[in-house]
Amino acid sequence: MSLMVDATFLASLPKVELHVHHVGSASVDTVGRLAERYPGGAVPTDPDELARYFTFTDFAHFIELYLSVVDLVRDADDVHLLTSQVARDLAAQNVRYAELTMTPYTSVIRGVPIEAYTEAIEDARRAAERDHGIVLRWIYDIPGESGIPAADATLAYALDHRPDGLVGFGLGGPEIGVPRAWFTPHFDAARAAGLHSVPHAGESTGPETIWSALRDLGAERIGHGTSSAQDTALLAHLADHRIPVEVSLTSNLATGVVASLPEHPVLAMRDAGVVVTINSDDPPMFGTTLTREYGIAAELLGLDEAGVVDLVLTALAASFAPEGVKASIESELDGPHT
């Protein structure tokens, strides 16, 4: 039986976000503005039509629609606009620290020089910390569907044009037909340069993809990890080695990865002692927010307010935030949240 957690408490709670995509966080307003800049594309500009547009039939359909929004980010001004809006929207939920998954390759191939891309996101990051009090860090993400050329380019962006805010190296996109082991050399090089390994794995494929991410990519956290519940040995391994899983409840429901929230494997993960963090993934596209995800998690896991605070502390401990930032958020979590 779940316990009620007050909505005011959830809204005011300082939060940490570890798995949220840059383009996937574009608000309806921002997507509409970008679509107006580049008319004639697949994305409608009318808000009602746009809401209907983001109705997914399955994971493959979601990827298709996601990429249509990616196509709207074509110059440095677009990158800056999007980054600033995402930071503002996160800060409005009292998110104090976020690791934003960036996919620079998809912008560079659309004509944004990596130097301009880096300058845009770093300027927006510094402004967000100054104006909104939110600390942002970046995870550079290989779009798996684009294969080895995209991985080569993303590694070069990370190593040769490394922004100050870059902390991690990831792998996203479709998992079917994109073995994690393809990218072993890229993750080896990124880890040697001091970046953390945070690939997606086991979202739309089975446990072996997660095993591969651990074995071949040296994963320190697992993005989604939904299928881990199918393998008790894997759950035990994740628990024993304290490897966090970045869970996105509404995302998994919207893309059809899980049939219903009561069936979500987060319950099995929790029961097995796996380190679970709660995240929003692509929140406007799924009609959610991080605040809402914490509320759903509280309901699903039967948490009281102290249990929700523990979820935030778990995410903070699993983050790559500077120690001073961690200490500041921890002190906030010790105080009142209403």
N, C-alpha and C positions, 0 to 999 in steps of 0.2 A: 504494500500500500504506500502510495507516494505521500509526501508531506508538502503542504502549501508553502511556497516561498513568495513573499510579498513582491509585487511588481515594482514598487518604489525602491525596494532593496536591490533588486536586479539592475534597475536602471542606474542607480548611483554607485554601484560596486565598481571599484577599479578593476580593469580587465587586461588580459594578455591574449593576443591572437598570434598563433604560430602557422596557420595554414589558410592563407587567403590570397587569391590571385589578383594581380594588378588590373588586368583588363576585365576579369570577371567581377570586379568590384565597381565597375562603372554604373553609376546611378541611371535611372530612366531618363532623368533630365540631361545628364552628360551624354548618354548614347544618342538622345534626340538631337542635341547640339552638334555632335559629330556627324550624324546622318545628314543634317541640314548642310554641313560644310561640303559633304561629298554625296550629292543627290544621285539618284539612279541606281543605287545599290540594293541589296536584298533587305536591309534593315529599314523598317518604316519609321517615319518621324512622328506620327500621331501617337500620343501616350496610350490610348486604348488599344490601338493596333499593335503597339510595341509590347504591351502586356500579353496580348494573345500570341504574339510572335514567340515569346519566351515560354511556351508550353511544350515540354519535351515528351516524346514518346518513349525514348530509351537513351542509353548512354551515347550511342553513336550519333543520334539526332542532336543531343546536347553539344557534342563536339562540333558538329556542323554549324550550329547556330553560334556557338562561341567564336568560331573562326570568322564568321561574318562580322562580328563586332571587332575582332582583331584587325580586320581590313579597314576599319575606320580610323585607326591610329597611324597616321602617315607622315607627320612631321613633328619637330621638337615641341612646337606649341601644343599639339594634341597630347603628347606625352606629359608635358607640364600640367596642362589642364586636368588630365585624368588623375595624375599623382596627387595633386593638390586637393581634388575633390574626395579622393579615397581617404586621405589623411584627415580631412575635415569631418567626414562621416564617421570614421572610427573614433575620433576624439569626442564627437558628440555623444557617443555611447560610454564615455569614460574609459576607453581603451588607452592605457598608459604606454604600452609597448606592443609593437607589431612587427613580425617578420613577413614582409610582403614578397610573394613569389612573382618575379619578373621574368618575362621571356623576351629579351632584347632582340633575339634573332628575327622574330616576326615583324618587328618595327624596322630593323636595318634593311631587310630585303624589300621593304616597301619604301625605302629611300631616306630613312633617317640615319645619318652617320652616327657611328657608335659614340664619337666624341660629343655630339650634340645630345644624344640620348642620355649619356652619363651626366652631362651638365644639367639637363632638365630635371632628372630625378634627384640629383644631389641638391639643387637649388630648392626644389619642393620639400625635400626632407628637412633641410635646415630651417626653412620658413615654418614648417609644421611644428617643429620643436619649439621655435621661438614664439609662434602665435597661438598654438593650441596645446602646448605642453605634452605632445605625444612624441615618443622616441620611435623612429622607424629604422629598420635594418632590411637589407635586401637578400633574397635568395635568387641566384640566376638559374633559370630553369631551361633544360634542353627540351624542345618540343619533339617528343619521340617520333611522331608521325613523319618528321622531316629527316630522320635518319642521321647517319654519320656526318654529312656536311654541316648540319645544324649543330651537332655536338662539337665538331672542330671549331666552328665559329664561336659558339658560346664559351668554350674554354678560352679561346683567344681574348674574347671580351673581358672575361673574368681575370685573366692573368696580365694582359697587356694594357688594359684600360680600366683597371680595378678602381671602382668608386670607394670612397671612405666607408660607406655604409654596408658594403658587401660582407656577409658572414657565412653564406652557405651556397651549396651547389646542388641542384635538383634535377629531376627528370619527371616530366608530366606527359599529358596527351594520352592517346589510346594505348592500352597495354597489349591487346591482342595483336600478335604478329610483330611485336617490338620487344624482343628479349632484353632483359636488364643487362645481360653479359656483353651485349654489343658495346656498352659504354664504359667498360671496366677501365681502359686506359685513361679516359677523360676524368673519371672520378679519382683514379690514382694520382693524376697530376694536380687536380684541384685540392685534394687532401694534403698532398705534399706542400702546397702553397699556403696551407693553414685554413682552408675552407672546410666547413662541416658538410657531411654527406646526408642529404635529406630527400631521397627519391620517393615518388609515389610508387606504391606496389600493392597488389591484391585488392584493388578497387573493383575491377571488372574481370579479374582472372583469379585463379586459385592460389592456394598457399605457396606453391612452388615459386611464384613470382616474388613473394616476400622472402623466402629462403634465398633466392638469387640476389635480391637487393642487399641482404645481409652479407652473403658470401662474396659476391662479385663486386659490389659497390661500397662495401664497408659502411652500410647505412647506420647512422646514429639515431635517427628517428624514422618512422615509417609513415608516409602520407597515406591516409585512409586505412590500409591494412584490414579491410572489411572481411576478407576470406580467412583471416587467421583463425577464426573460431571453428573452422573445419578441420583443424589439425591440433590436437591436444599437445603434441610435442612442441609445436611452434609456439603455442600460447605459453607453455612452460619456459621455453627459451627466452621469449620476450620478457616474461616476468623475472626470471632468474638474472638476466643481464640488464635489467632496468632500461630496456629500450622503449621509449615512449611511442605511442601510436596517436596520430593526429586524426581524431574522429570528427566527422562532419555529418550530423544526423539528418538534417533536412536535405542536404545535397544527395545523400545516398538514397533517400526516399524519392526525390524528384527525378533522378536518373534511372530509377528502377533497379538499383543495385540491391536494395532490400525491399521486401514486399510491404512491410508495415513497420512502424516504430517499435511496437511491442516485440517484433521478431529481430530487432537490430542486434548484431553480435556484440555491441558494447556491453551488454549484460554479461555475456560469457567472458569477455575480456576482463571486466571488473572482477568477476568471481574467480578468475584464474590468477588475479594479482598483477595483471598487466598495468603499466603506467598509462593512464588514459588522459588525453587533453581534448578539450572541446573547442571546435573551430567553425568558421562559417563558409569557407571555400570560395564560393562565388555568390555572395549574399543577395544582391538585387536580382540576379537572374533566377534565384530560387525563392524570392519573396521573403527573405529572412534577414536577421541581423545577429551579431554575436550575442547581444543581450537576449534575444529570443532563443538562441541555441542553448544558453545557460538555463533558461527557464524550462525548455524541453528536457534537458538532461536531468534537472532536478526532479521533474515529474517522473521520468522514465526510471531513474535510479533510486527514487525515494529519498531524496536529500532534503535536509533542512538548511537553514542559512549557513551554518557552520560547514556543512558538507559542500556547499557551493563555493565558499571561500577556499576550502581545501582544493577544489578543482582549479581555481585561479593560481593558488600557490604551486600546484603540480605543474601547470603550464609555465609558470615563471621559472621553476627549477629546471624544466626541460628546455628553456630558451637559451639563446646565445647572447643575452643582454649583458651589457657591462655590469660589473659587480655593484657599482654605485647606483645604477638604475634598479637593479634587483633589490638592494637595500631600501631604496626610497619607496618602491611599491609594497614591499613587505611591511614597512612602517604604516603605510596607508591602510593596508588590510587589517592591521591591528586595531584601527580606530573605528568609529561609527560610520555606517554607510547609508544613512537615511537623512 
